[in-house]
Amino acid sequence: PCIFPIKVMGPADSPLEQVVTDICCRHAPDLDTSVAVTRRASRNGKWLSVTVQVTATSKPQLDAIYRELTAHELVVYAL
């Protein structure tokens, strides 16, 4: 297992942070959202970047997280 940062970007005027944490918690149930989630708004406030530090246990786990994130309508980019 290792700590793996997942960065997601989407509209700032949406519930993006909650969507991202819900998806990540489904695949990494031990995720402590109080310390593992950071957010940053763009300079003009139009976009929001949410970074989640997930304890990755396997490649299929990360693949499942990315698949679900990229399929969500609020997610513009997932890195």
N, C-alpha and C positions, 0 to 999 in steps of 0.2 A: 504493500500500500504506500501511496505517496500523496502529498498535498498537490492538487492540480487546480490552477485558476481557470475559471470559465468566465469570459467577458461577453456580455450581451448588450446590444444597443437597440433602442427603439424610441418612440415618441415620449416626451417628458410629461405630456398631459394625459397619461394612461396609467393603468395599474400594473405597469411592466415589472416593477420590483416584486410585487406579490406573485405574479405569474411565474417569474423566474425562480423564486424561492420555493414555490409549490412544486414545480417540476423537478428541481434539484432534490428536494426532500423526498419525493417519491422514489428516486433512484439511489439516494444516499440518506437513509433514515437517521443516521447518527449525526447529521449536519446540525451544528449549533449556529443558528441564524443570527444570534446576537453578536457574534464575533467574526463569522465567516462571510458576511455580506457587506460590501461597500457600494456606494453609489456616487455618481458624479454627473452633474448637469453640464451641458455644453455652454459655451460662453454666452450665446444668445438665448439659452433656455429652451430651445426647441427639442433637443435630444437628451436622452438619459442613458448613461452607461452604468450597468450593474455588474459587479464582479463578485463571483461566489468561489470561495476556496473549498473545493470538494476533496474529501479523502477518497481517492480513486483506488478501487480494488481490482479492476480488470478493464481491459479494452472494451469488451461488450457493454459494460456499465457506462463508460464514457460515450460510446456510440449511441446508446439508447437515450442518454441525456441530450446529446446534440441533435438526434433525430426529432425528439419531441420539441425541443426549443425552436429549431428551424421551421417546424411545421406550424408553429403558433403565429397567428396573424399580427400580433404586436411586435414580433421580433424582426428587426431589419437585418442585423448581423449577429452572428454567434462565433466567437473566436476561442 
